[in-house]
Amino acid sequence: MKNLSRLLLVFALGIWGLNTAKAQSSMQDDKADKATEVKQLVNNKDYVFEATNANGAKTMGYVAISKDTLIANLPESKRPLKISTANYAYSEWRGKTGYEILIKPKAGITGKVKQIRMEVTPQGHASVLVKSNHGPLSLNGYIKQEDY
């Protein structure tokens, strides 16, 4: 009877170990899939940054990027910073922790926003620093595919 109990215990531990390994493998696959999705969004210049907080406070705002258009509606202390233009410079490179993106609206398009700098992790989390005439604005959030 003792041997049967031990055998059942070993069998149960073996099944539990296989499930744990499968769950870890599934999480790694999910991370790899998300990293591929983020890479494709950034490389195709077709995504939306959704702000979840600004300067430590919960907020809403966005920066939408497509191959030929920049649209932004960002929180600001007095009134929202809004941009809608097809005339902007966009540069992107691989940084230490993910992607570095620099967006500069051309002079004369919007006098308020000088540049938008994004740091995007392979999992899609993003930190954004907006330099404007009103001072810097720091945002955190994520990027996602936007269906127009």
N, C-alpha and C positions, 0 to 999 in steps of 0.2 A: 504494500500500500504506500509505503514511504517513497519507493522508486517511482510509482505512478504519479504521486504529488510532485516530485522533483521534475519528472519528465514534462508534466503539464506546465510547471513554472518556467522551465527552460523554453518550452514552445511559446508560451505567452510573451516572455521577454524577447524572443526572436521576432515575433510578429510586431511587437511594439517598436523594436529597433528598425525594422523595415519601413514601418509607417513614418517614423521620424526622418529617416534618410530620404524617403520619397517627398515629404513635406519640404525639407531643405532644398532638394533638387528643384521642386516646383517654384520655390521662392527665387532661386537663382535664375530659373527660366523666365519668371515674371520680370525680374530686374533687367535681364538681357533684352527682353522684348521691349520694355519701356525705354531703355537706352537706344535701341534701334529706332524707335518711334521719334524720340527727341532729336536724334541726329538727323533724321529725314526732315523733320519740321524746320530745324535751323538751317540745314543746307538748302532747302527749297524756299526759304524766306516766306513761309506761309504758316503763321501761328499767331496766337493771341497770348499776351501776358495778362493774367488776371491777378490784380493786387488783392491781398488778404489783410495786410496791415501796412500802415505808413508811420514812420517815426515812432513805432511801438504801439500805436493805437489801431484797433480794427477799422478797416476802411474798404471801400470798393473803388475800383478804377481799372483801366485797361490800356494796353498799347497793342494795336492790331497791325501786323506786318503782312504785306503781300508783296509780290515781286515789283509792283509799281505804285503801291500806296502805303502811306503811314497815317494811321488814325489813332489818336490818343485822347483819353478823357481821364485826367488824373486829379486826385484830390489836392487842394491847396488851401491854406488857411483862410484866405479871403474869398476866392472863387475858384472853380475848377480850371485847370490848365487844359485847353482843348487845342488839338492840332488835327488838320486834315490836309494832306499834301501828297503830291507825287514827286516833289522836288526835294530829295534828301539823299545824303550819303550814308551808305551802309557798309560796315566792315565787320568781319567775323573771323575768329581764329580760335584754335584749341588752346585753352589755358591749363593751369595746374589741376583744377578741380572740375573742369568741364569746358563750356564754351564761353568765350568773351565776345560781346557784341557791342559795337559802338554805332550809334545812330545820330547823325547831325542834320537837322533841317537846314536847308540853304537860307542864307541871309535874305531878309525881306519877306520870307514866307511867314514866319512867326518870330516876332521880336522877343517873346517871353522865354521860349525854350531854346537853350543853346546846344544841349546834347543830352542823350539818353544812353546810359551805359548799363548793360545787363551782364550778369554772371549767371549762367544756367548750368545746373548739375546734370549728369546723365539721366537722373531720375525725373527731371523736369522742374525741380524747385529753382526759383530764380530770385536774385537780389537785383534791384534796379536803383540807380542813382540818377536823378534828373537834375541837371544844372540849368537854372533859369534866372531871370532878373530878380526874382524874389528870394534867391538863395537855393541851397540844395534841398532835395526831397528824396528821402530814402524809403523804398518800398520793398516788401517781400511778398512772394506769391508763387505762381507756377505758370508754365506755358502749356498750351493745349492746341489741338487742331480746332479751327473754327469753321463751321459750315456756314457759308454766306447765303 
